């Protein structure tokens, strides 16, 4: 018997899923993830320059009125709506993620699914089916290629996102098994994303373009396949296929292990700070130390942060000149947390970037690789912090996993509060409450 192609296995999985068979915990989680994504996107439009520019550009393009852009009454072609909304959702770097997949599924899957749902005029249940299969496919591919792909400099959200988006949109738009296979093949041809964006001030500003393209590419792949144009059916395992192109070492069983039985969507994390995930353990540790300090934070002479190498590599920007770069700077983020006592959506601004107190404190931050955290990564994304005052007094704190991970979860009320705070920036608290009730 011929072994199934990986894309064939995914296509069968996508077709088999039904809302009625999803566990209540999975449905509840997906609703919260949609809520979180929409809230972060609306705050992003309000606070950041790139989302507003993209919104203006996409609306200006015009075209067939198919799907909505967040914050606008105007409709645009669905592939353009998916692109724009995904850019919005990643602009604060406050969207959900998966530790072992090393990716951000929500900012890709949810905007693409919403755009497809408007084309299909489908039910909320069908939307949830699509989001579920998108998360499961995207995360598993990320787990299979990492950490090798990450270490080579690929941005996994961009390289795996087209597959997740295609799976989600294929489900929502009712594709056949062969059409879903074809869509995955077309999606793989558009896989792209480089982590160079994490290292430069200007690069960090346009990082949301990567999930934007991933979301729109997946939907485009579905529409092309539905017209009868199938991509490579052995897009994953074939010669010159995705797996060999994007990773030197593979965890091949992760591609299909527990598909439909072990729900990776339940293993996603929710961010409570508007920064790269690698900043979160240091932020949590500094906030814990701050609570126990018996001296003025402004009298601090030294902040020592020990963490794993990937954190320093991907969130170690020193020359911070914009809110986007600040999100990828552990020195800035821990200084912000120490002085302000928080690191939310409204704390990463040009005002705080130019704040001399924060800048001077960031200069006192020393980053070191810890053999302990290096050995435990990625099972743990930990950090140890020592804060030393000018008079020699010290306080230390250690965090194994930042708040929001499955093992250290953000409670539903935390996620709802985050949503309400973010949406209130855009439309006020009454609007936030109405929208929250509508989604949940």
C-alpha positions as CSV (number, residue, x, y, z in Angstrom):
1,X,0.0,0.0,0.0
2,X,1.4,3.4,-1.0
3,X,2.1,5.7,2.0
4,X,0.0,8.8,2.1
5,X,1.4,12.1,1.2
6,X,1.7,14.6,4.1
7,X,-0.6,17.0,2.2
8,X,-3.1,14.2,1.7
9,X,-3.1,13.4,5.4
10,X,-3.8,17.1,6.2
11,X,-6.5,17.2,3.6
12,X,-8.3,14.2,5.1
13,X,-8.0,15.8,8.5
14,X,-9.4,19.1,7.3
15,X,-12.4,17.4,5.7
16,X,-13.2,15.2,8.7
17,X,-13.5,17.9,11.4
18,X,-16.9,18.9,12.5
19,X,-17.9,21.5,15.1
20,X,-20.2,19.0,16.8
21,X,-17.1,16.8,17.5
22,X,-14.9,19.5,18.9
23,X,-14.3,19.3,22.6
24,X,-15.9,22.2,24.6
25,X,-12.4,23.3,25.8
26,X,-11.3,23.6,22.2
27,X,-14.3,25.7,21.2
28,X,-13.9,28.0,24.2
29,X,-10.2,28.4,23.5
30,X,-10.8,29.4,19.9
31,X,-13.4,32.0,20.9
32,X,-10.9,33.5,23.3
33,X,-8.2,33.4,20.6
34,X,-10.5,35.2,18.2
35,X,-11.3,37.8,20.8
36,X,-7.6,38.3,21.6
37,X,-6.7,38.7,17.9
38,X,-9.4,41.2,17.2
39,X,-8.5,43.3,20.3
40,X,-4.8,43.4,19.5
41,X,-5.6,44.3,15.9
42,X,-7.8,47.2,16.8
43,X,-5.3,48.5,19.3
44,X,-2.6,48.2,16.7
45,X,-4.5,50.3,14.2
46,X,-4.9,53.0,16.9
47,X,-1.3,53.0,18.1
48,X,1.0,52.1,15.2
49,X,1.9,53.7,11.9
50,X,2.2,50.7,9.6
51,X,-1.4,49.4,10.1
52,X,-2.8,52.8,9.3
53,X,-0.7,53.1,6.2
54,X,-1.7,49.6,5.1
55,X,-5.3,50.3,5.7
56,X,-5.2,53.5,3.6
57,X,-3.3,51.6,0.8
58,X,-5.6,48.6,0.7
59,X,-8.8,50.7,0.7
60,X,-7.3,52.9,-2.0
61,X,-6.7,49.8,-4.3
62,X,-10.5,49.3,-4.4
63,X,-11.7,46.1,-6.1
64,X,-14.5,43.6,-5.5
65,X,-16.3,44.2,-2.2
66,X,-15.9,40.9,-0.5
67,X,-14.6,41.2,3.0
68,X,-14.2,43.7,5.8
69,X,-11.1,45.4,7.1
70,X,-11.1,46.0,10.9
71,X,-12.0,49.5,11.8
72,X,-13.6,50.3,8.4
73,X,-17.1,50.0,6.9
74,X,-15.6,49.5,3.5
75,X,-15.1,46.1,2.0
76,X,-12.3,45.0,-0.3
77,X,-11.2,41.8,-2.1
78,X,-10.9,39.0,0.5
79,X,-7.2,38.4,-0.1
80,X,-6.5,42.0,0.6
81,X,-8.7,42.0,3.7
82,X,-6.8,39.0,5.0
83,X,-3.5,40.7,4.4
84,X,-4.5,44.0,6.1
85,X,-6.1,42.4,9.1
86,X,-3.1,40.1,9.6
87,X,-0.8,43.1,9.5
88,X,-3.0,44.8,12.1
89,X,-3.0,41.8,14.3
90,X,0.8,41.5,14.5
91,X,1.6,45.2,14.7
92,X,1.9,45.3,18.5
93,X,3.6,41.9,18.8
94,X,1.0,41.1,21.4
95,X,-0.7,38.2,19.5
96,X,-0.8,34.6,20.5
97,X,2.0,32.1,19.9
98,X,3.2,28.5,20.3
99,X,6.4,27.8,22.2
100,X,7.5,24.6,20.4
101,X,6.2,25.7,17.0
102,X,8.1,29.0,17.4
103,X,5.3,30.9,15.6
104,X,2.3,33.1,15.9
105,X,-0.8,31.3,14.5
106,X,-3.6,33.7,15.4
107,X,-2.4,36.7,13.4
108,X,-2.4,34.5,10.3
109,X,-5.2,32.0,10.7
110,X,-7.9,34.3,12.2
111,X,-7.8,37.1,9.6
112,X,-7.7,34.6,6.7
113,X,-10.6,32.7,8.2
114,X,-12.7,35.8,8.7
115,X,-12.1,36.8,5.1
116,X,-13.0,33.4,3.8
117,X,-16.1,33.3,6.1
118,X,-17.4,36.5,4.5
119,X,-17.0,35.0,1.0
120,X,-18.8,31.9,2.1
121,X,-21.3,33.7,4.2
122,X,-20.9,30.8,6.6
123,X,-21.9,30.2,10.2
124,X,-19.9,30.9,13.3
125,X,-19.5,27.1,13.8
126,X,-17.9,26.8,10.3
127,X,-15.6,29.6,11.2
128,X,-14.5,27.8,14.3
129,X,-13.9,24.6,12.3
130,X,-11.7,26.6,10.0
131,X,-9.7,28.2,12.7
132,X,-9.2,24.9,14.5
133,X,-7.8,23.0,11.4
134,X,-5.6,26.0,10.6
135,X,-4.0,26.1,14.0
136,X,-3.4,22.4,14.1
137,X,-1.7,22.2,10.7
138,X,0.4,25.4,11.1
139,X,1.6,24.5,14.5
140,X,2.6,20.9,13.6
141,X,4.7,22.1,10.7
142,X,6.4,24.6,12.9
143,X,7.2,21.9,15.5
144,X,8.6,19.6,12.8
145,X,11.1,22.1,11.3
146,X,12.2,23.8,14.6
147,X,14.5,24.7,16.1
148,X,16.6,24.0,13.0
149,X,14.6,26.5,10.8
150,X,14.7,29.2,13.4
151,X,18.4,28.8,13.8
152,X,18.8,29.2,10.1
153,X,17.1,32.6,10.3
154,X,13.6,31.8,9.0
155,X,10.5,33.5,10.5
156,X,8.3,30.4,11.1
157,X,5.1,32.5,11.1
158,X,5.7,33.4,7.5
159,X,7.0,30.0,6.3
160,X,4.3,27.9,7.9
161,X,1.5,30.4,7.9
162,X,0.4,29.9,4.2
163,X,-0.3,26.2,5.0
164,X,-2.4,27.0,8.1
165,X,-4.2,29.7,6.2
166,X,-4.9,27.4,3.3
167,X,-6.2,24.6,5.6
168,X,-8.5,27.0,7.4
169,X,-9.8,28.7,4.2
170,X,-10.2,25.4,2.4
171,X,-12.4,24.1,5.2
172,X,-14.5,27.2,5.3
173,X,-14.9,27.4,1.5
174,X,-15.8,23.7,1.2
175,X,-13.0,22.5,-1.0
176,X,-12.6,18.8,-1.9
177,X,-9.8,16.6,-0.6
178,X,-7.8,17.0,-3.8
179,X,-8.4,20.8,-3.9
180,X,-7.1,21.1,-0.3
181,X,-4.0,19.2,-1.3
182,X,-3.6,21.4,-4.3
183,X,-4.0,24.5,-2.1
184,X,-1.4,23.3,0.3
185,X,1.0,22.9,-2.7
186,X,0.3,26.4,-3.9
187,X,0.7,27.7,-0.4
188,X,4.1,26.1,0.0
189,X,5.4,27.9,-3.0
190,X,4.7,31.2,-1.2
191,X,6.3,30.3,2.1
192,X,8.6,33.2,3.2
193,X,9.9,35.1,6.2
194,X,13.3,36.1,7.6
195,X,14.2,36.9,11.2
196,X,16.4,39.8,10.0
197,X,13.4,41.9,11.0
198,X,14.2,41.3,14.7
199,X,17.7,42.9,14.5
200,X,17.1,46.3,13.0
201,X,15.0,49.3,13.9
202,X,13.7,49.8,10.4
203,X,13.2,46.1,9.9
204,X,11.1,45.7,13.1
205,X,8.6,48.3,11.7
206,X,7.7,46.1,8.8
207,X,7.7,42.7,10.5
208,X,3.9,42.5,10.4
209,X,4.1,42.3,6.6
210,X,5.2,38.6,7.0
211,X,2.0,37.3,8.6
212,X,0.1,39.6,6.3
213,X,1.5,37.8,3.3
214,X,1.1,34.4,4.9
215,X,-2.6,35.0,5.6
216,X,-3.4,36.3,2.1
217,X,-1.2,33.7,0.4
218,X,-3.2,30.8,2.0
219,X,-6.5,32.3,0.9
220,X,-5.2,33.0,-2.6
221,X,-3.9,29.4,-2.8
222,X,-7.4,28.1,-1.9
223,X,-9.0,30.3,-4.6
224,X,-6.5,29.2,-7.2
225,X,-6.9,25.5,-6.3
226,X,-10.7,25.9,-6.5
227,X,-10.3,27.1,-10.1
228,X,-8.6,23.8,-10.9
229,X,-4.9,24.7,-10.6
230,X,-3.2,22.4,-8.1
231,X,0.2,23.0,-6.6
232,X,2.8,20.3,-6.0
233,X,1.2,17.4,-4.1
234,X,4.5,16.4,-2.5
235,X,5.1,19.9,-1.4
236,X,6.4,18.8,2.0
237,X,8.5,15.6,1.5
238,X,9.3,15.7,-2.2
239,X,12.6,16.5,-3.8
240,X,13.3,20.3,-3.5
241,X,10.2,20.5,-1.3
242,X,9.4,22.6,1.8
243,X,11.0,20.4,4.5
244,X,14.4,20.1,2.9
245,X,14.4,23.8,1.9
246,X,13.6,25.2,5.3
247,X,15.3,22.9,7.8
248,X,18.5,20.9,8.2
249,X,17.0,18.7,11.0
250,X,13.4,17.5,11.2
251,X,11.1,16.1,13.8
252,X,9.1,14.3,11.1
253,X,6.6,12.6,13.5
254,X,5.4,16.0,14.7
255,X,3.9,16.7,11.3
256,X,1.0,14.3,12.0
257,X,1.4,13.1,15.6
258,X,-2.0,13.2,17.3
259,X,-3.7,15.0,14.5
260,X,-7.3,15.4,15.5
261,X,-6.7,13.9,18.9
262,X,-4.0,16.1,20.6
263,X,-5.1,19.7,20.2
264,X,-2.2,22.0,19.7
265,X,-4.6,25.0,19.8
266,X,-4.8,24.3,23.6
267,X,-1.0,24.7,23.9
268,X,-0.9,28.2,22.6
269,X,0.2,31.1,24.8
270,X,-1.5,34.5,25.3
271,X,0.7,37.5,25.6
272,X,0.0,40.0,28.4
273,X,2.9,42.4,27.3
274,X,3.3,44.2,23.9
275,X,6.7,42.8,23.1
276,X,8.5,39.8,21.6
277,X,7.8,36.7,23.6
278,X,11.5,36.3,24.4
279,X,11.2,39.6,26.5
280,X,8.4,38.2,28.7
281,X,10.3,36.1,31.2
282,X,12.7,38.9,31.9
283,X,9.7,41.3,32.2
284,X,7.9,39.0,34.6
285,X,11.1,38.5,36.6
286,X,11.7,42.3,36.9
287,X,8.1,42.9,38.0
288,X,8.5,40.2,40.6
289,X,11.7,41.8,41.9
290,X,10.1,45.2,41.8
291,X,7.3,44.0,44.1
292,X,9.9,42.9,46.6
293,X,12.3,45.8,46.3
294,X,12.8,48.1,49.4
295,X,14.6,50.8,47.5
296,X,13.7,53.3,44.8
297,X,13.7,51.8,41.2
298,X,15.4,55.0,40.0
299,X,18.3,54.3,42.4
300,X,19.2,51.0,40.6
301,X,22.8,50.8,39.5
302,X,22.7,47.4,37.6
303,X,20.2,45.0,36.1
304,X,21.7,41.6,35.3
305,X,19.5,39.4,33.1
306,X,20.4,35.7,32.4
307,X,18.4,33.8,29.8
308,X,18.7,31.5,26.8
309,X,20.7,32.4,23.7
310,X,17.7,32.7,21.4
311,X,16.2,35.4,23.6
312,X,19.3,37.5,23.4
313,X,19.7,36.9,19.7
314,X,16.1,37.7,18.8
315,X,15.3,40.4,21.4
316,X,18.6,42.0,22.1
317,X,18.3,45.3,20.2
318,X,20.3,48.0,22.0
319,X,19.8,51.0,19.8
320,X,16.1,51.6,20.2
321,X,14.6,54.5,18.2
322,X,11.0,53.4,17.7
323,X,8.3,51.5,19.5
324,X,8.7,48.6,17.0
325,X,12.4,48.2,17.9
326,X,11.6,48.5,21.6
327,X,9.4,45.4,21.4
328,X,12.5,43.4,20.4
329,X,14.8,44.8,23.2
330,X,15.1,43.0,26.5
331,X,17.1,46.0,27.9
332,X,14.4,48.5,27.0
333,X,11.6,46.2,28.1
334,X,12.9,45.4,31.6
335,X,13.8,49.0,32.1
336,X,10.3,50.0,31.1
337,X,8.8,47.4,33.5
338,X,11.1,48.5,36.4
339,X,10.2,52.2,36.1
340,X,6.6,52.1,34.9
341,X,5.6,48.8,36.6
342,X,4.0,47.6,33.3
343,X,4.6,46.9,29.7
344,X,1.3,47.0,27.9
345,X,0.1,48.2,24.5
346,X,0.2,51.9,25.5
347,X,3.7,51.6,27.1
348,X,5.6,51.1,23.9
349,X,5.4,54.5,22.4
350,X,7.7,57.2,21.1
351,X,7.3,59.0,24.4
352,X,8.7,56.1,26.4
353,X,11.4,55.4,23.7
354,X,12.6,59.0,24.2
355,X,12.2,58.9,28.0
356,X,15.6,59.6,29.4
357,X,14.9,57.7,32.6
358,X,14.1,54.5,30.6
359,X,17.0,55.0,28.2
360,X,19.5,55.5,31.1
361,X,18.1,52.4,32.9
362,X,18.4,50.4,29.7
363,X,22.1,51.2,29.6
364,X,22.5,49.6,33.0
365,X,21.1,46.2,31.7
366,X,23.6,43.4,31.2
367,X,22.5,40.4,29.2
368,X,24.2,37.0,29.7
369,X,23.6,33.5,28.5
370,X,22.7,31.1,31.2
371,X,23.8,27.5,30.7
372,X,20.8,26.5,32.8
373,X,18.2,28.3,30.6
374,X,20.1,27.3,27.5
375,X,19.8,23.6,28.5
376,X,16.1,23.9,29.3
377,X,15.0,25.8,26.2
378,X,12.5,25.5,24.6
379,X,10.8,23.4,27.2
380,X,11.3,26.4,29.5
381,X,11.6,30.0,28.3
382,X,13.2,31.3,31.5
383,X,15.1,34.2,32.9
384,X,16.9,35.1,36.1
385,X,17.2,38.8,37.1
386,X,19.4,40.5,39.7
387,X,18.8,44.1,40.5
388,X,21.5,46.0,42.4
389,X,20.9,49.4,44.0
390,X,23.5,52.2,44.3
391,X,23.9,51.3,48.0
392,X,24.6,47.7,47.2
393,X,21.2,46.3,48.2
394,X,20.1,43.5,45.8
395,X,17.0,41.7,44.9
396,X,16.8,38.6,42.6
397,X,13.9,36.8,40.8
398,X,13.6,33.9,38.5
399,X,10.8,32.9,36.0
400,X,10.7,29.5,34.3
401,X,7.8,30.3,32.0
402,X,6.2,33.7,31.4
403,X,2.5,34.3,32.2
404,X,0.2,33.1,29.4
405,X,1.9,29.7,28.7
406,X,-0.3,26.6,29.1
407,X,1.6,25.7,32.3
408,X,1.3,29.2,33.6
409,X,-2.0,30.3,32.0
410,X,-3.6,33.6,31.5
411,X,-7.1,33.1,32.9
412,X,-10.2,33.9,30.7
413,X,-10.7,37.1,32.8
414,X,-7.1,38.1,32.0
415,X,-7.7,37.7,28.3
416,X,-11.1,39.5,28.4
417,X,-9.5,42.4,30.4
418,X,-6.7,42.6,27.9
419,X,-9.3,42.8,25.1
420,X,-11.3,45.4,26.8
421,X,-8.3,47.6,27.4
422,X,-7.1,47.2,23.9
423,X,-10.4,47.9,22.2
424,X,-11.2,50.8,24.5
425,X,-8.2,52.6,23.0
426,X,-9.9,52.3,19.6
427,X,-13.6,52.7,20.4
428,X,-14.2,53.3,24.1
429,X,-15.2,50.9,26.9
430,X,-18.9,50.6,25.8
431,X,-17.9,49.5,22.3
432,X,-15.4,47.1,23.8
433,X,-18.0,45.4,26.0
434,X,-20.5,45.1,23.1
435,X,-17.9,43.6,20.8
436,X,-16.7,41.2,23.6
437,X,-20.3,39.9,24.1
438,X,-20.7,39.5,20.3
439,X,-17.6,37.4,19.9
440,X,-18.0,35.2,23.0
